[in-house]
Amino acid sequence: MTELGGLIARRIALTGPISLADFMAEALGHPRLGYYRRAVPVGAAGDFTTAPEISQMFGELIGAWLAERWLAIGRPAPVRLVELGPGRGTLMADALRATRAVPGFHAALDLHLVDTNAPMREAQRLALRGYAPTWHERFDEVPDGPLLLVANEFFDALPVRQFHRTAQGWRERMVGLDEQGGLRLALAPGATPFASLLPDADEGAEAELGEAGRALAGAIGARIAHDGGWALIIDYGAGTAGRAASLQAVRGHQGASILDRPGETDLSAHVDFAALAASAGVAAYGPVGQGEFLRRLGLQERAQALKQRAKPAQENAIDAASARLIAPDQMGTLFRALALGDGKNAPPAGFTDTPSDDTPRTFT
């Protein structure tokens, strides 16, 4: 058992079983030993790979989307450009490089990164040198003002509660101890307060409830309603999100047990986009599949432009990256995009069949 696993086990021995949400919060966010405090999770040497690491095209298109929304809200200066969970800074670096030619955009930007991972902050500092980002532990630390926010694969790592429908009603799945003092999963013997939030279902049904994600969406929506702006959330989540058990663990690009090696294993769950949109309380667009979203933003045209100055091996890599981002059997449909805005502007690019005429196409 890891050091953090031992601390969690001692907590349970003293106070009793804890919810899966509490376990996730400790395993991922413990101040010293949490996975997202100390691990370098992204990339071949880490535990998973995100879309910005697959191809520069992803970040470039997100940059175009952000610039178009800045134009739509009247070119405010300054505008708080915020990324939640920026990884190695790859997405934001590509987005900023792609939008250098948008008149006035970079001069208006005040860049803020929300991240708790000290090793990753160093990578972000290198990737974004010259842009003077400010780092925060939480979104509510970002100064007030018009907002442009992007969160790619961030909400999936926020804690979720998990429930199972028994003959007696919904019962919450808890983390307790086995006879040897190891961690194990078990159902609470009676109903917990959160069970009352779930709709009735047949015996054997599973459900998840993400309080942290809903609360953050509400905070983002409140900021947009007060100061104006837009948020783009891209993450994975099937249509059954919230109505099934999706919590999973990954270590070294391989599946693992949820309770295995806390602090050294990534935990994530499918994002309930409908719950996020409802919690935000502002205009919402989508979710649409990542493949359709990127196609509407011009990914295929961008790929062709890159291939015109590429060598044959590079052309094959561009084609492979494009397929991975948009193919239905890869990231194209499981990953989805949701936009939140103040409702005072035209629908954002990528969420309608026809891109906005103002969508910047100034890639370099």
Contacts in CASP RR format, 6 or more apart in sequence:
PFRMAT RR
TARGET T0000
AUTHOR 0000-0000-0000
METHOD contacts of the structure
MODEL  1
MTELGGLIARRIALTGPISLADFMAEALGHPRLGYYRRAVPVGAAGDFTT
APEISQMFGELIGAWLAERWLAIGRPAPVRLVELGPGRGTLMADALRATR
AVPGFHAALDLHLVDTNAPMREAQRLALRGYAPTWHERFDEVPDGPLLLV
ANEFFDALPVRQFHRTAQGWRERMVGLDEQGGLRLALAPGATPFASLLPD
ADEGAEAELGEAGRALAGAIGARIAHDGGWALIIDYGAGTAGRAASLQAV
RGHQGASILDRPGETDLSAHVDFAALAASAGVAAYGPVGQGEFLRRLGLQ
ERAQALKQRAKPAQENAIDAASARLIAPDQMGTLFRALALGDGKNAPPAG
FTDTPSDDTPRTFT
1 9 0 8 1.000
1 182 0 8 1.000
1 183 0 8 1.000
1 261 0 8 1.000
2 33 0 8 1.000
2 261 0 8 1.000
2 262 0 8 1.000
2 263 0 8 1.000
2 264 0 8 1.000
3 33 0 8 1.000
4 26 0 8 1.000
4 27 0 8 1.000
4 30 0 8 1.000
4 33 0 8 1.000
4 34 0 8 1.000
4 262 0 8 1.000
4 263 0 8 1.000
5 183 0 8 1.000
5 261 0 8 1.000
5 262 0 8 1.000
5 263 0 8 1.000
7 26 0 8 1.000
7 30 0 8 1.000
7 33 0 8 1.000
8 18 0 8 1.000
8 23 0 8 1.000
8 26 0 8 1.000
8 27 0 8 1.000
8 175 0 8 1.000
8 183 0 8 1.000
8 262 0 8 1.000
9 177 0 8 1.000
9 181 0 8 1.000
9 182 0 8 1.000
9 183 0 8 1.000
11 18 0 8 1.000
11 26 0 8 1.000
12 18 0 8 1.000
12 175 0 8 1.000
12 176 0 8 1.000
12 177 0 8 1.000
12 183 0 8 1.000
13 177 0 8 1.000
13 181 0 8 1.000
16 176 0 8 1.000
17 174 0 8 1.000
17 175 0 8 1.000
17 176 0 8 1.000
17 177 0 8 1.000
17 186 0 8 1.000
17 188 0 8 1.000
18 174 0 8 1.000
18 175 0 8 1.000
18 176 0 8 1.000
19 161 0 8 1.000
19 172 0 8 1.000
19 173 0 8 1.000
19 174 0 8 1.000
19 175 0 8 1.000
19 192 0 8 1.000
20 159 0 8 1.000
20 160 0 8 1.000
20 161 0 8 1.000
20 162 0 8 1.000
20 173 0 8 1.000
20 174 0 8 1.000
20 175 0 8 1.000
20 185 0 8 1.000
20 247 0 8 1.000
20 258 0 8 1.000
21 159 0 8 1.000
21 160 0 8 1.000
21 161 0 8 1.000
21 210 0 8 1.000
21 211 0 8 1.000
21 212 0 8 1.000
22 159 0 8 1.000
22 175 0 8 1.000
23 175 0 8 1.000
23 259 0 8 1.000
23 262 0 8 1.000
24 158 0 8 1.000
24 159 0 8 1.000
24 160 0 8 1.000
24 247 0 8 1.000
24 267 0 8 1.000
25 159 0 8 1.000
25 212 0 8 1.000
26 34 0 8 1.000
26 262 0 8 1.000
27 34 0 8 1.000
27 35 0 8 1.000
27 262 0 8 1.000
27 263 0 8 1.000
27 265 0 8 1.000
27 267 0 8 1.000
28 34 0 8 1.000
28 35 0 8 1.000
28 36 0 8 1.000
28 157 0 8 1.000
28 159 0 8 1.000
28 263 0 8 1.000
28 266 0 8 1.000
28 267 0 8 1.000
29 35 0 8 1.000
29 36 0 8 1.000
29 37 0 8 1.000
29 116 0 8 1.000
30 37 0 8 1.000
30 263 0 8 1.000
31 37 0 8 1.000
32 38 0 8 1.000
33 263 0 8 1.000
34 262 0 8 1.000
34 263 0 8 1.000
35 41 0 8 1.000
35 262 0 8 1.000
35 263 0 8 1.000
35 264 0 8 1.000
35 265 0 8 1.000
35 266 0 8 1.000
35 267 0 8 1.000
36 116 0 8 1.000
36 117 0 8 1.000
36 157 0 8 1.000
37 116 0 8 1.000
37 117 0 8 1.000
37 118 0 8 1.000
38 117 0 8 1.000
38 118 0 8 1.000
38 119 0 8 1.000
38 263 0 8 1.000
39 46 0 8 1.000
39 47 0 8 1.000
39 117 0 8 1.000
39 119 0 8 1.000
39 263 0 8 1.000
39 264 0 8 1.000
39 266 0 8 1.000
40 46 0 8 1.000
40 117 0 8 1.000
40 119 0 8 1.000
40 120 0 8 1.000
40 123 0 8 1.000
41 47 0 8 1.000
41 48 0 8 1.000
41 266 0 8 1.000
42 48 0 8 1.000
42 49 0 8 1.000
42 50 0 8 1.000
42 53 0 8 1.000
42 87 0 8 1.000
42 88 0 8 1.000
42 120 0 8 1.000
43 49 0 8 1.000
43 53 0 8 1.000
43 88 0 8 1.000
46 252 0 8 1.000
46 253 0 8 1.000
47 250 0 8 1.000
47 251 0 8 1.000
47 252 0 8 1.000
47 253 0 8 1.000
47 265 0 8 1.000
47 266 0 8 1.000
48 250 0 8 1.000
48 252 0 8 1.000
48 253 0 8 1.000
48 266 0 8 1.000
49 253 0 8 1.000
50 87 0 8 1.000
50 91 0 8 1.000
50 152 0 8 1.000
50 153 0 8 1.000
51 58 0 8 1.000
51 91 0 8 1.000
51 152 0 8 1.000
51 153 0 8 1.000
51 234 0 8 1.000
51 290 0 8 1.000
51 325 0 8 1.000
51 331 0 8 1.000
51 335 0 8 1.000
52 58 0 8 1.000
52 59 0 8 1.000
52 89 0 8 1.000
52 90 0 8 1.000
52 91 0 8 1.000
52 94 0 8 1.000
52 152 0 8 1.000
53 88 0 8 1.000
53 90 0 8 1.000
54 321 0 8 1.000
54 324 0 8 1.000
54 325 0 8 1.000
55 318 0 8 1.000
55 321 0 8 1.000
55 322 0 8 1.000
55 324 0 8 1.000
55 325 0 8 1.000
56 94 0 8 1.000
57 294 0 8 1.000
57 299 0 8 1.000
57 302 0 8 1.000
57 303 0 8 1.000
57 306 0 8 1.000
57 321 0 8 1.000
57 322 0 8 1.000
57 325 0 8 1.000
58 91 0 8 1.000
58 94 0 8 1.000
58 294 0 8 1.000
58 325 0 8 1.000
59 90 0 8 1.000
59 91 0 8 1.000
59 92 0 8 1.000
59 94 0 8 1.000
59 95 0 8 1.000
59 98 0 8 1.000
60 94 0 8 1.000
60 95 0 8 1.000
60 97 0 8 1.000
60 98 0 8 1.000
60 302 0 8 1.000
60 363 0 8 1.000
61 98 0 8 1.000
61 294 0 8 1.000
61 297 0 8 1.000
61 298 0 8 1.000
61 299 0 8 1.000
61 302 0 8 1.000
62 91 0 8 1.000
62 94 0 8 1.000
62 95 0 8 1.000
62 150 0 8 1.000
62 152 0 8 1.000
62 232 0 8 1.000
63 94 0 8 1.000
63 95 0 8 1.000
63 96 0 8 1.000
63 98 0 8 1.000
63 99 0 8 1.000
63 360 0 8 1.000
64 98 0 8 1.000
64 99 0 8 1.000
64 297 0 8 1.000
64 349 0 8 1.000
64 359 0 8 1.000
64 360 0 8 1.000
64 361 0 8 1.000
64 363 0 8 1.000
65 232 0 8 1.000
65 297 0 8 1.000
65 348 0 8 1.000
65 349 0 8 1.000
65 350 0 8 1.000
65 359 0 8 1.000
66 81 0 8 1.000
66 95 0 8 1.000
66 99 0 8 1.000
66 148 0 8 1.000
66 150 0 8 1.000
66 230 0 8 1.000
66 232 0 8 1.000
67 99 0 8 1.000
67 102 0 8 1.000
67 105 0 8 1.000
67 360 0 8 1.000
68 348 0 8 1.000
68 349 0 8 1.000
68 356 0 8 1.000
68 358 0 8 1.000
68 359 0 8 1.000
68 360 0 8 1.000
69 148 0 8 1.000
69 229 0 8 1.000
69 230 0 8 1.000
69 345 0 8 1.000
69 348 0 8 1.000
70 76 0 8 1.000
70 79 0 8 1.000
70 102 0 8 1.000
70 105 0 8 1.000
70 108 0 8 1.000
70 148 0 8 1.000
71 102 0 8 1.000
71 358 0 8 1.000
71 360 0 8 1.000
72 230 0 8 1.000
72 345 0 8 1.000
72 346 0 8 1.000
72 348 0 8 1.000
72 356 0 8 1.000
72 358 0 8 1.000
73 79 0 8 1.000
73 146 0 8 1.000
73 228 0 8 1.000
73 229 0 8 1.000
73 230 0 8 1.000
73 342 0 8 1.000
73 344 0 8 1.000
73 345 0 8 1.000
75 104 0 8 1.000
75 108 0 8 1.000
76 108 0 8 1.000
76 145 0 8 1.000
76 146 0 8 1.000
77 104 0 8 1.000
77 107 0 8 1.000
77 108 0 8 1.000
78 108 0 8 1.000
78 109 0 8 1.000
78 110 0 8 1.000
78 145 0 8 1.000
78 146 0 8 1.000
79 108 0 8 1.000
79 109 0 8 1.000
79 110 0 8 1.000
79 145 0 8 1.000
79 146 0 8 1.000
79 147 0 8 1.000
79 148 0 8 1.000
79 229 0 8 1.000
80 110 0 8 1.000
80 112 0 8 1.000
80 142 0 8 1.000
80 143 0 8 1.000
80 145 0 8 1.000
80 146 0 8 1.000
80 147 0 8 1.000
80 148 0 8 1.000
80 149 0 8 1.000
81 109 0 8 1.000
81 110 0 8 1.000
81 111 0 8 1.000
81 112 0 8 1.000
81 148 0 8 1.000
81 149 0 8 1.000
82 112 0 8 1.000
82 113 0 8 1.000
82 114 0 8 1.000
82 139 0 8 1.000
82 142 0 8 1.000
82 147 0 8 1.000
82 148 0 8 1.000
82 149 0 8 1.000
82 150 0 8 1.000
83 89 0 8 1.000
83 91 0 8 1.000
83 92 0 8 1.000
83 112 0 8 1.000
83 113 0 8 1.000
83 114 0 8 1.000
83 149 0 8 1.000
83 150 0 8 1.000
83 151 0 8 1.000
83 152 0 8 1.000
84 114 0 8 1.000
84 139 0 8 1.000
84 149 0 8 1.000
84 150 0 8 1.000
84 151 0 8 1.000
84 154 0 8 1.000
85 113 0 8 1.000
85 114 0 8 1.000
85 115 0 8 1.000
85 151 0 8 1.000
85 152 0 8 1.000
85 154 0 8 1.000
86 92 0 8 1.000
86 113 0 8 1.000
86 114 0 8 1.000
86 115 0 8 1.000
86 120 0 8 1.000
86 124 0 8 1.000
87 115 0 8 1.000
87 117 0 8 1.000
87 120 0 8 1.000
87 123 0 8 1.000
87 124 0 8 1.000
88 120 0 8 1.000
88 123 0 8 1.000
88 124 0 8 1.000
88 127 0 8 1.000
89 113 0 8 1.000
89 123 0 8 1.000
89 124 0 8 1.000
89 127 0 8 1.000
89 128 0 8 1.000
90 127 0 8 1.000
91 150 0 8 1.000
91 152 0 8 1.000
92 111 0 8 1.000
92 113 0 8 1.000
92 124 0 8 1.000
92 127 0 8 1.000
92 128 0 8 1.000
92 131 0 8 1.000
92 150 0 8 1.000
93 127 0 8 1.000
93 128 0 8 1.000
95 150 0 8 1.000
96 106 0 8 1.000
96 109 0 8 1.000
96 128 0 8 1.000
96 131 0 8 1.000
97 364 0 8 1.000
98 362 0 8 1.000
98 363 0 8 1.000
98 364 0 8 1.000
99 105 0 8 1.000
99 106 0 8 1.000
99 360 0 8 1.000
99 362 0 8 1.000
100 106 0 8 1.000
100 362 0 8 1.000
100 364 0 8 1.000
101 360 0 8 1.000
101 362 0 8 1.000
101 364 0 8 1.000
102 360 0 8 1.000
102 362 0 8 1.000
109 131 0 8 1.000
110 134 0 8 1.000
110 143 0 8 1.000
111 128 0 8 1.000
111 131 0 8 1.000
111 132 0 8 1.000
111 133 0 8 1.000
111 134 0 8 1.000
112 133 0 8 1.000
112 134 0 8 1.000
112 135 0 8 1.000
112 136 0 8 1.000
112 142 0 8 1.000
112 143 0 8 1.000
113 121 0 8 1.000
113 124 0 8 1.000
113 128 0 8 1.000
113 133 0 8 1.000
113 134 0 8 1.000
113 135 0 8 1.000
113 136 0 8 1.000
114 135 0 8 1.000
114 136 0 8 1.000
114 137 0 8 1.000
114 138 0 8 1.000
114 139 0 8 1.000
114 141 0 8 1.000
114 142 0 8 1.000
115 121 0 8 1.000
115 124 0 8 1.000
115 135 0 8 1.000
115 136 0 8 1.000
115 137 0 8 1.000
116 137 0 8 1.000
121 135 0 8 1.000
124 133 0 8 1.000
124 135 0 8 1.000
125 133 0 8 1.000
136 142 0 8 1.000
139 216 0 8 1.000
139 219 0 8 1.000
139 220 0 8 1.000
140 219 0 8 1.000
142 223 0 8 1.000
144 223 0 8 1.000
144 226 0 8 1.000
144 227 0 8 1.000
145 223 0 8 1.000
145 227 0 8 1.000
145 228 0 8 1.000
146 227 0 8 1.000
146 228 0 8 1.000
146 229 0 8 1.000
147 220 0 8 1.000
147 223 0 8 1.000
147 224 0 8 1.000
147 227 0 8 1.000
147 228 0 8 1.000
147 229 0 8 1.000
147 230 0 8 1.000
147 231 0 8 1.000
148 229 0 8 1.000
148 230 0 8 1.000
148 231 0 8 1.000
149 220 0 8 1.000
149 230 0 8 1.000
149 231 0 8 1.000
149 232 0 8 1.000
150 231 0 8 1.000
150 232 0 8 1.000
150 233 0 8 1.000
150 234 0 8 1.000
151 231 0 8 1.000
151 232 0 8 1.000
151 233 0 8 1.000
151 234 0 8 1.000
151 235 0 8 1.000
152 234 0 8 1.000
152 235 0 8 1.000
153 234 0 8 1.000
153 235 0 8 1.000
153 236 0 8 1.000
154 233 0 8 1.000
154 235 0 8 1.000
155 213 0 8 1.000
155 216 0 8 1.000
155 217 0 8 1.000
155 233 0 8 1.000
155 235 0 8 1.000
155 271 0 8 1.000
155 276 0 8 1.000
156 235 0 8 1.000
156 236 0 8 1.000
156 237 0 8 1.000
156 268 0 8 1.000
156 269 0 8 1.000
156 270 0 8 1.000
156 271 0 8 1.000
157 266 0 8 1.000
157 267 0 8 1.000
157 268 0 8 1.000
158 210 0 8 1.000
158 212 0 8 1.000
158 213 0 8 1.000
158 216 0 8 1.000
159 210 0 8 1.000
159 211 0 8 1.000
159 212 0 8 1.000
160 208 0 8 1.000
160 209 0 8 1.000
160 210 0 8 1.000
160 212 0 8 1.000
160 247 0 8 1.000
160 269 0 8 1.000
161 172 0 8 1.000
161 173 0 8 1.000
161 194 0 8 1.000
161 208 0 8 1.000
161 209 0 8 1.000
161 210 0 8 1.000
161 211 0 8 1.000
162 172 0 8 1.000
162 173 0 8 1.000
162 206 0 8 1.000
162 207 0 8 1.000
162 208 0 8 1.000
162 245 0 8 1.000
162 247 0 8 1.000
163 170 0 8 1.000
163 171 0 8 1.000
163 172 0 8 1.000
163 173 0 8 1.000
163 194 0 8 1.000
163 195 0 8 1.000
163 198 0 8 1.000
163 206 0 8 1.000
163 207 0 8 1.000
163 208 0 8 1.000
163 209 0 8 1.000
164 170 0 8 1.000
164 171 0 8 1.000
164 173 0 8 1.000
164 187 0 8 1.000
164 204 0 8 1.000
164 205 0 8 1.000
164 206 0 8 1.000
164 245 0 8 1.000
165 171 0 8 1.000
165 201 0 8 1.000
165 202 0 8 1.000
165 203 0 8 1.000
165 204 0 8 1.000
165 205 0 8 1.000
165 206 0 8 1.000
165 207 0 8 1.000
166 187 0 8 1.000
166 203 0 8 1.000
166 204 0 8 1.000
167 203 0 8 1.000
168 190 0 8 1.000
169 191 0 8 1.000
169 195 0 8 1.000
170 191 0 8 1.000
170 195 0 8 1.000
170 198 0 8 1.000
170 201 0 8 1.000
170 207 0 8 1.000
171 187 0 8 1.000
171 188 0 8 1.000
171 189 0 8 1.000
171 190 0 8 1.000
171 191 0 8 1.000
171 192 0 8 1.000
171 195 0 8 1.000
172 187 0 8 1.000
172 188 0 8 1.000
172 192 0 8 1.000
172 194 0 8 1.000
172 195 0 8 1.000
173 185 0 8 1.000
173 186 0 8 1.000
173 187 0 8 1.000
173 188 0 8 1.000
174 185 0 8 1.000
174 186 0 8 1.000
174 187 0 8 1.000
174 188 0 8 1.000
175 183 0 8 1.000
175 184 0 8 1.000
175 185 0 8 1.000
175 259 0 8 1.000
176 183 0 8 1.000
176 184 0 8 1.000
176 185 0 8 1.000
176 186 0 8 1.000
177 183 0 8 1.000
177 184 0 8 1.000
178 184 0 8 1.000
183 259 0 8 1.000
183 262 0 8 1.000
184 259 0 8 1.000
185 258 0 8 1.000
185 259 0 8 1.000
194 209 0 8 1.000
194 211 0 8 1.000
197 209 0 8 1.000
198 207 0 8 1.000
198 209 0 8 1.000
201 207 0 8 1.000
201 243 0 8 1.000
205 243 0 8 1.000
206 243 0 8 1.000
206 244 0 8 1.000
206 245 0 8 1.000
207 242 0 8 1.000
207 243 0 8 1.000
207 244 0 8 1.000
207 245 0 8 1.000
208 241 0 8 1.000
208 242 0 8 1.000
208 244 0 8 1.000
208 245 0 8 1.000
208 246 0 8 1.000
208 247 0 8 1.000
208 269 0 8 1.000
208 270 0 8 1.000
208 272 0 8 1.000
209 242 0 8 1.000
210 269 0 8 1.000
210 272 0 8 1.000
210 275 0 8 1.000
213 275 0 8 1.000
213 276 0 8 1.000
213 279 0 8 1.000
214 275 0 8 1.000
214 276 0 8 1.000
214 279 0 8 1.000
215 279 0 8 1.000
217 275 0 8 1.000
217 276 0 8 1.000
217 277 0 8 1.000
217 279 0 8 1.000
217 280 0 8 1.000
217 340 0 8 1.000
218 279 0 8 1.000
218 280 0 8 1.000
218 281 0 8 1.000
220 231 0 8 1.000
220 280 0 8 1.000
220 340 0 8 1.000
221 231 0 8 1.000
221 280 0 8 1.000
221 281 0 8 1.000
221 282 0 8 1.000
221 340 0 8 1.000
221 341 0 8 1.000
224 230 0 8 1.000
224 231 0 8 1.000
224 280 0 8 1.000
224 282 0 8 1.000
224 340 0 8 1.000
224 341 0 8 1.000
224 342 0 8 1.000
225 281 0 8 1.000
225 282 0 8 1.000
225 342 0 8 1.000
228 341 0 8 1.000
228 342 0 8 1.000
228 344 0 8 1.000
229 341 0 8 1.000
229 342 0 8 1.000
230 339 0 8 1.000
230 340 0 8 1.000
230 341 0 8 1.000
230 342 0 8 1.000
230 348 0 8 1.000
231 280 0 8 1.000
231 339 0 8 1.000
231 340 0 8 1.000
231 341 0 8 1.000
232 337 0 8 1.000
232 338 0 8 1.000
232 339 0 8 1.000
232 348 0 8 1.000
233 271 0 8 1.000
233 273 0 8 1.000
233 276 0 8 1.000
233 337 0 8 1.000
233 338 0 8 1.000
233 339 0 8 1.000
233 340 0 8 1.000
234 290 0 8 1.000
234 293 0 8 1.000
234 335 0 8 1.000
234 336 0 8 1.000
234 337 0 8 1.000
234 338 0 8 1.000
235 271 0 8 1.000
235 273 0 8 1.000
235 335 0 8 1.000
235 336 0 8 1.000
236 270 0 8 1.000
236 271 0 8 1.000
236 331 0 8 1.000
236 334 0 8 1.000
236 335 0 8 1.000
236 336 0 8 1.000
237 246 0 8 1.000
237 270 0 8 1.000
237 271 0 8 1.000
237 272 0 8 1.000
237 273 0 8 1.000
237 334 0 8 1.000
237 335 0 8 1.000
237 336 0 8 1.000
238 244 0 8 1.000
238 246 0 8 1.000
238 270 0 8 1.000
238 334 0 8 1.000
240 270 0 8 1.000
241 270 0 8 1.000
241 271 0 8 1.000
241 272 0 8 1.000
241 273 0 8 1.000
241 274 0 8 1.000
242 270 0 8 1.000
242 272 0 8 1.000
242 275 0 8 1.000
244 270 0 8 1.000
246 269 0 8 1.000
246 270 0 8 1.000
247 258 0 8 1.000
247 267 0 8 1.000
247 268 0 8 1.000
247 269 0 8 1.000
248 255 0 8 1.000
248 258 0 8 1.000
248 267 0 8 1.000
248 268 0 8 1.000
248 269 0 8 1.000
249 255 0 8 1.000
249 256 0 8 1.000
249 257 0 8 1.000
249 258 0 8 1.000
249 260 0 8 1.000
249 265 0 8 1.000
249 266 0 8 1.000
249 267 0 8 1.000
250 256 0 8 1.000
250 265 0 8 1.000
250 266 0 8 1.000
250 268 0 8 1.000
251 260 0 8 1.000
251 261 0 8 1.000
251 264 0 8 1.000
251 265 0 8 1.000
251 266 0 8 1.000
256 265 0 8 1.000
258 267 0 8 1.000
271 336 0 8 1.000
273 286 0 8 1.000
273 287 0 8 1.000
273 336 0 8 1.000
273 338 0 8 1.000
276 338 0 8 1.000
277 284 0 8 1.000
277 286 0 8 1.000
277 338 0 8 1.000
277 340 0 8 1.000
280 340 0 8 1.000
282 340 0 8 1.000
282 341 0 8 1.000
282 342 0 8 1.000
282 343 0 8 1.000
283 340 0 8 1.000
283 341 0 8 1.000
283 342 0 8 1.000
283 343 0 8 1.000
284 338 0 8 1.000
284 339 0 8 1.000
284 340 0 8 1.000
284 341 0 8 1.000
285 338 0 8 1.000
285 339 0 8 1.000
285 340 0 8 1.000
285 341 0 8 1.000
285 347 0 8 1.000
285 348 0 8 1.000
285 351 0 8 1.000
286 336 0 8 1.000
286 337 0 8 1.000
286 338 0 8 1.000
286 339 0 8 1.000
286 351 0 8 1.000
287 336 0 8 1.000
287 337 0 8 1.000
287 338 0 8 1.000
288 336 0 8 1.000
288 337 0 8 1.000
288 350 0 8 1.000
288 351 0 8 1.000
289 332 0 8 1.000
289 333 0 8 1.000
289 335 0 8 1.000
289 336 0 8 1.000
289 337 0 8 1.000
290 325 0 8 1.000
290 326 0 8 1.000
290 331 0 8 1.000
290 332 0 8 1.000
290 333 0 8 1.000
290 334 0 8 1.000
290 335 0 8 1.000
290 336 0 8 1.000
290 337 0 8 1.000
291 299 0 8 1.000
291 325 0 8 1.000
291 326 0 8 1.000
291 327 0 8 1.000
291 328 0 8 1.000
291 331 0 8 1.000
291 332 0 8 1.000
291 333 0 8 1.000
291 335 0 8 1.000
292 326 0 8 1.000
292 332 0 8 1.000
292 350 0 8 1.000
293 336 0 8 1.000
293 337 0 8 1.000
293 350 0 8 1.000
293 351 0 8 1.000
294 325 0 8 1.000
294 326 0 8 1.000
295 326 0 8 1.000
296 349 0 8 1.000
296 350 0 8 1.000
296 351 0 8 1.000
296 352 0 8 1.000
296 353 0 8 1.000
296 355 0 8 1.000
297 349 0 8 1.000
297 350 0 8 1.000
297 355 0 8 1.000
297 359 0 8 1.000
298 355 0 8 1.000
299 322 0 8 1.000
299 325 0 8 1.000
299 326 0 8 1.000
300 322 0 8 1.000
302 363 0 8 1.000
303 318 0 8 1.000
303 319 0 8 1.000
303 321 0 8 1.000
303 322 0 8 1.000
305 363 0 8 1.000
306 318 0 8 1.000
307 314 0 8 1.000
307 315 0 8 1.000
307 318 0 8 1.000
307 319 0 8 1.000
310 318 0 8 1.000
323 330 0 8 1.000
324 330 0 8 1.000
324 331 0 8 1.000
325 331 0 8 1.000
325 332 0 8 1.000
326 332 0 8 1.000
337 350 0 8 1.000
337 351 0 8 1.000
339 348 0 8 1.000
339 351 0 8 1.000
341 348 0 8 1.000
346 356 0 8 1.000
348 356 0 8 1.000
349 355 0 8 1.000
349 356 0 8 1.000
349 359 0 8 1.000
END
